[in-house]
Amino acid sequence: MKGRVLIVAGSDSGGGAGIQADIKACTALGAYAATAVTAITVQDTERVHAVHPVPADIIAAQMRVVLNDIGADCVKLGMIGSAEAGEAILSELPEGMPVVLDPVLVATSGDALGDGAVAQLLRERFLPRAAVVTPNAPELAALSGQGVEDEQEAERAARALLDLGAGAVLAKAGHLAGDIVTDLLVRPSGTARIAHPRLESRNTHGTGCTLASALAAGLAQGMEAEAAARRAIAYTVAGIEHAPGFGRGHGPLNHALSQADGTFGPTA
């Protein structure tokens, strides 16, 4: 086991997204996952039925004790929930440690997991701390204030997030049209295009959490950002392809995959 990831995110009772997906993804890729839970959600594959926020001081305390004892090589940030929780998280983020920011505002089901105050905090305070931010097209549009309907607009909006301080942006293209999904890793030095065939599947619950945590595992293990992004995307795509088909709504991925046995490999 190599690489320690501190995951700061909400719990998903259905097990397909949130902390549960994060732990599974890190473990499958050989990294160690520790957690600071920001909220308990009552959630299944169909919807978020209720959200119970964890007090901000308890979120901060979880981060503090883990960092002081186990330590971390990367922090993955998911559902923040409230501006108060966000401020508590910011107070405990170690200077200089890589941060992967998954700007969770809406669940796959369409239920809100953050409000306008959270979006503003993400733009103003979290983006400058992020080594990589991983928005889908709606999140990219919300954070940049720009329309995102195609690859060119996605790249332009991603560069707006670089201007706000993000180190890199992995702009996910699953919400855009086309038989080929081309995710963009946008950095000041240039853009890497990571393409894969679109999978027609209802089993997409937790894809954002899974991808961000898989990316964080790679950074924690010392991988360069593009290599970590390519492995994370390949792992997530394979998780959709081999999904178990559970639930009546957006089903969970199969997280129990191994690169060693050839279940997934690098993307183009």
HELIX and SHEET records of a PDB file:
HELIX    1   1 GLY A   18  ALA A   28  1                                  11    
HELIX    2   2 ALA A   56  ASP A   69  1                                  14    
HELIX    3   3 ALA A   83  GLU A   92  1                                  10    
HELIX    4   4 GLY A  116  LEU A  121  1                                   6    
HELIX    5   5 LEU A  122  PHE A  126  3                                   5    
HELIX    6   6 LEU A  127  ARG A  129  5                                   3    
HELIX    7   7 ALA A  137  SER A  144  1                                   8    
HELIX    8   8 GLU A  151  ASP A  163  1                                  13    
HELIX    9   9 THR A  207  ALA A  220  1                                  14    
HELIX   10  10 ALA A  225  GLU A  241  1                                  17    
SHEET    1   A 6 VAL A  48  PRO A  53  0                                        
SHEET    2   A 6 TYR A  32  GLN A  43 -1                                        
SHEET    3   A 6 ARG A   4  ASP A  12  1                                        
SHEET    4   A 6 CYS A  74  LEU A  77  1                                        
SHEET    5   A 6 VAL A  99  LEU A 101  1                                        
SHEET    6   A 6 VAL A 132  VAL A 133  1                                        
SHEET    1   B 3 VAL A 169  ALA A 171  0                                        
SHEET    2   B 3 ILE A 180  ARG A 187 -1                                        
SHEET    3   B 3 GLY A 190  PRO A 197 -1                                        
END                                                                             
